[in-house]
């Protein structure tokens, strides 16, 4: 069986391995198609021109965000919002009319554990009762094009409809903001912007069909990336201990998506790879 990867293409999976020899937890219905955005971002699905049935989708690049919608999909074994996001991407790519998810305009949040005294002290200025050691807080993901350091924290809240009007405190100077009244050149990312970046993530582990590095709009058959070892260099194991937990405060960083992501809808154009 040839393991060829077609990037950003509606590609049929050709499986010449007998079903009884497969070691999957459950049999996969065939024929199947796959959409690969990069080697770690993919969706397996069936398609009959009018509907798409997702079978398995990747969470890579999305799992670090706090969910804008409750629920988990049992068929794909992922958070419900991630499945709905992939469904929306595929509907657009294959020209199927469908309403976009109602949470796309929700601001993007990271859930952060309160593990240091300075974080707890900042949050107690907003809500003394909720700011307790090892409780959680929310931190909106910002697009900061200014030269001012701004990292916002707010009380933990499960209801995503309240996120836009909540008060957040900048841990660098103690200033309080809402997401509708942020400093100039600063705005809160939405999940629509996240999915715009998601499908344009370059593939770094392979080459494009013309043997050049993959770009945000690269499509077609990928080639292997040649690697030549020229020297050896020891790499220490020392890392920031807090980085082992995605909810640690030390993992926060200012996000800088491409300017094209601001105010644009994520639209994909796919090529059709004929059945072989």
C-alpha positions, -999 to +999 in steps of 0.1 A: +000+000+000+014+034-010+012+060+018+009+091-003-004+123+013-023+149-007-024+183+011-057+202+011-074+178-013-106+158-012-089+124-015-103+089-015-085+064+008-075+033-011-071+005+015-058-028+001-055-044+036-082-069+044-106-057+071-100-088+092-063-080+094-069-045+107-062-038+144-085-008+147-107-006+178-138-005+155-141-013+118-140+018+095-166+021+069-152+022+033-150+039+010-136+069+029-121+102+021-095+123+039-087+160+041-052+167+052-043+203+062-009+191+075+003+157+087-012+162+122-044+180+111-068+158+092-104+145+089-117+112+077-152+112+063-177+098+039-192+121+012-222+117-011-224+151-027-251+163-004-239+153+031-207+147+049-204+121+077-173+126+098-156+094+110-125+107+127-110+142+131-078+156+146-077+178+177-042+190+170-039+228+173-074+232+189-072+213+221-054+241+240-085+263+239-113+262+264-145+249+247-171+274+236-198+247+237-205+219+260-206+183+249-184+155+234-191+136+202-191+098+208-186+089+171-154+109+166-145+108+203-137+146+203-152+177+218-184+186+200-172+220+190-141+206+173-163+182+152-186+210+143-156+232+133-143+204+110-178+199+096-180+236+087-146+236+070-156+206+049-190+220+040-174+251+027-146+233+009-170+209-009-197+235-016-224+222+007-248+247+020-249+248+058-252+272+086-220+281+104-217+271+141-232+297+164-201+298+185-177+311+158-179+347+170-172+337+206-139+351+219-112+324+223-102+315+259-075+295+276-082+279+310-054+288+334-048+273+369-042+297+397-008+284+410+011+316+419+004+343+446+007+372+421-020+357+398-043+351+427-038+386+440-046+401+406-078+380+403-089+389+438-092+425+427-120+413+403-137+386+424-123+378+459-145+347+463-135+329+431-098+336+434-085+306+454-053+286+450-056+259+423-089+271+411-092+281+374-092+314+356-099+324+320-074+342+298-087+356+264-064+350+235-055+385+221-042+399+189-018+425+202-002+447+175+008+474+200+041+476+219+023+473+252+024+441+272-011+428+279-021+395+293-056+394+306-071+372+333-107+369+345-128+347+367-136+312+355-169+311+337-184+281+318-211+301+300-194+314+268-222+340+262-208+360+292-172+361+281-175+392+260-189+414+288-168+401+317-141+422+333-105+411+329-073+424+346-040+430+329-014+411+351+013+435+339-001+468+352-034+459+370-056+478+345-092+464+341-107+458+307-137+442+289-132+426+255-152+454+239-130+481+253-094+470+248-064+493+242-057+505+206-043+479+182-055+451+204-085+428+199-098+395+211-094+366+188-126+347+179-130+311+169-136+322+134-101+336+133-087+304+149-102+283+121-089+307+095-054+301+108-061+264+114-066+255+077-037+277+065-011+262+089+020+253+067+032+217+067+068+217+079+076+180+078+073+176+040+080+194+008+055+206-018+052+187-051+077+211-067+103+203-039+099+237-023+089+244+013+051+241+020+032+274+023-002+283+037-019+276+004+002+245-007-020+218-022-013+184-039+010+155-034+037+159-008+073+148-011+096+136+016+118+162+033+155+152+030+175+153+062+212+152+064+231+148+097+262+170+097+271+172+134+259+162+169+250+186+196+239+177+231+204+190+241+196+192+278+164+180+294+159+211+315+125+228+308+101+250+326+083+225+349+050+244+345+050+237+307+041+201+314+006+214+322-011+233+294-031+252+320-001+268+337+003+305+336+038+302+321+024+288+289+005+321+281+019+341+252+006+369+230-008+355+198+000+372+165-021+357+137-016+370+101-033+403+096-053+387+068-071+367+096-086+398+110-121+404+097-120+376+071-139+344+070-120+311+067-127+298+032-109+268+017-105+259-019-098+222-024-086+203-054-102+170-064-078+141-065-094+115-089-099+079-077-070+057-085 
